Amino acid sequence: MKTLKVIVGGEGNVGKTSLIRQYAKGKFSEARNITLGIDITTQEFQVDGESVRLAIWDIEGQAGNRPNFYIGAQAAMLVYDGTEPSSLEALIEWHGRCKRYAGDAPILVVGNKIDLGLAFPQVWGRVFARNIGAQHGFLSAKTGENVVQAFSILANQAVNHATAAHR
């Protein structure tokens, strides 16, 4: 079974670890655990009937500028907090690092914490994603809304990117 590397990036406190935990374990915790450096979770997927293992690299918000975290990534999920406009603005830098170190790996932009309501117009996230050529979605690590779908999109993007690279 092949293992594909995907990264989950964004500022601190946007809910990256909570999203991964909700996806991998179906759990949400109110406890705020700060990721130090990197945390890697593996998850198996079925994509077109083939088993694939995703190595999901959860990048600490403050450690975003470490090139080796991005190198070799087949796809990236950039996360912002729907209650915090500056976390969306910060994705400009995260996107730049993805392009610089992960090349043409596809990107999925997601607005987390939709259960709390959005503090700025929905269209902002969509426009940002469109401008960088990425897909966009809203989800909630707390309620689980759209989390499985987002990781399925990410897995498919990673598989398609890896397949295209081997052609």
Buried (B, 14 or more C-beta within 10 A) or exposed (E): EEEBBBBBBBBBBBBBBBBBBBBBEEEBEEEEEEBEEBBEBEBEBEBEEEEBEBBBBBBBBEBBEBEEBBEBBBBBBBBBBBBBBEBBEBBEEBBEBBBEBBEEBBBBBBBBBBEEEBEEEEEBBBEBBEEBEBBBBBBBBBEBBBBEEBBBBBBBBBBBBBEEEEE
